[in-house]
Amino acid sequence: MKSLKQMLDQRKTYYDHEPAYRKLAEKGEQGWRSKSGQTANFRLYWNLAFAPGFLPKPEARVLDFGCGGGELAIMLARAGYEVIGTDYSATAIKLAIQNAQRAKLKQVKFYCQDALKPQLRSSFFEVIFSLNVLHCLIGQDRMTYLNNCRKLLKKCGLLVITSMVDLPKDKKIIKEFGINPRTGLDKYRSRCYASEKQILAEFRRAGFKVIFFARGEARDSYPGDEDYFWILQKRL
Ligand SMILES: C[S@@+](CC[C@H](N)C(=O)[O-])C[C@H]1O[C@@H](n2cnc3c(N)ncnc32)[C@H](O)[C@@H]1O
């Protein structure tokens, strides 16, 4: 039997997003957030991000790291920010480019890149938004991704981040997805249901401090669960 460490370290192809985006594109959908039946509740995150008054004024450089179909990146560009969106799914990026063209926006650019090996300038962004990407990463990849966020941010830059937290409350879902309560991993190795304590320790290890926290969006697909929302600041 594999040890817990082996299970967490073993990098499998757990990237299931590209086929999911292909299916969305075939159905004529514009992205993850706009897909039928999915809560398109970016407004809530938008308000949570802007209400505390931490975010810089428009024209600041913003990265949407794991941008999917670019819905948030496009909202940020509309608000006047200079935005780059990246995602490792080529189909998501194709959708994002089409969505930006439809919105006639030029100050947003999209690139297909792995957040674990970003090809972007270090210390370049004042803010990184990365919504619901952390729970898609497992094992050491989580710290690699958080360290990359830190590297890409300017001094005292902000990381606006959301994640699923804890095992789903509904036992049926735990069974259906074959989630191992010991590792927090599902049988597809496509999600990590980490505890709040683990996530906060990861933020600290990556050199971030929490400056704002809220409970975010309730999930349609996981009754009783909510995503958590944090604004983190890069420590000196
Ligand atoms: C749950 S979706 C969220 C998409 C978007 N941020 C949103 O909130 O609508 C997770 C996204 O993370 C992207 N992703 C996961 N792992 C990634 C990686 N290693 N590099 C880049 N993008 C990644 C997926 O392709 C997918 O678009």
The ligand as an SDF file (V2000), in Angstrom:
LIG
                    3D

 27 29  0  0  0  0  0  0  0  0999 V2000
  -12.8220   25.6790  -11.0680 C   0  0  0  0  0  0  0  0  0  0  0  0
  -12.0760   26.4140  -12.4750 S   0  0  0  0  0  0  0  0  0  0  0  0
  -12.1880   28.1370  -12.0710 C   0  0  0  0  0  0  0  0  0  0  0  0
  -11.9980   29.0410  -13.2730 C   0  0  0  0  0  0  0  0  0  0  0  0
  -12.0830   30.5510  -12.9510 C   0  0  0  0  0  0  0  0  0  0  0  0
  -10.9850   31.0000  -12.1200 N   0  0  0  0  0  0  0  0  0  0  0  0
  -13.4010   30.8180  -12.2640 C   0  0  0  0  0  0  0  0  0  0  0  0
  -13.4220   31.0850  -11.0590 O   0  0  0  0  0  0  0  0  0  0  0  0
  -14.4170   30.7320  -12.9470 O   0  0  0  0  0  0  0  0  0  0  0  0
  -10.3720   26.0820  -12.1690 C   0  0  0  0  0  0  0  0  0  0  0  0
   -9.4680   26.6360  -13.2680 C   0  0  0  0  0  0  0  0  0  0  0  0
   -8.1210   26.4500  -12.9110 O   0  0  0  0  0  0  0  0  0  0  0  0
   -7.4130   26.0810  -14.0640 C   0  0  0  0  0  0  0  0  0  0  0  0
   -6.1940   25.3920  -13.6300 N   0  0  0  0  0  0  0  0  0  0  0  0
   -6.1070   24.3190  -12.8070 C   0  0  0  0  0  0  0  0  0  0  0  0
   -4.8170   23.9600  -12.6570 N   0  0  0  0  0  0  0  0  0  0  0  0
   -4.0830   24.8410  -13.3890 C   0  0  0  0  0  0  0  0  0  0  0  0
   -2.7020   24.9910  -13.6460 C   0  0  0  0  0  0  0  0  0  0  0  0
   -1.8010   24.1710  -13.1340 N   0  0  0  0  0  0  0  0  0  0  0  0
   -2.3050   26.0170  -14.4400 N   0  0  0  0  0  0  0  0  0  0  0  0
   -3.2140   26.8680  -14.9680 C   0  0  0  0  0  0  0  0  0  0  0  0
   -4.5360   26.7740  -14.7740 N   0  0  0  0  0  0  0  0  0  0  0  0
   -4.9680   25.7640  -14.0040 C   0  0  0  0  0  0  0  0  0  0  0  0
   -8.3970   25.1840  -14.8180 C   0  0  0  0  0  0  0  0  0  0  0  0
   -8.1110   25.0320  -16.1850 O   0  0  0  0  0  0  0  0  0  0  0  0
   -9.6750   25.9250  -14.5930 C   0  0  0  0  0  0  0  0  0  0  0  0
   -9.9040   26.9000  -15.5830 O   0  0  0  0  0  0  0  0  0  0  0  0
  1  2  1  0
  2  3  1  0
  2 10  1  0
  3  4  1  0
  4  5  1  0
  5  6  1  0
  5  7  1  0
  7  8  2  0
  7  9  1  0
 10 11  1  0
 11 12  1  0
 11 26  1  0
 12 13  1  0
 13 14  1  0
 13 24  1  0
 14 15  1  0
 14 23  1  0
 15 16  2  0
 16 17  1  0
 17 18  1  0
 17 23  2  0
 18 19  1  0
 18 20  2  0
 20 21  1  0
 21 22  2  0
 22 23  1  0
 24 25  1  0
 24 26  1  0
 26 27  1  0
M  CHG  2   2   1   9  -1
M  END
$$$$
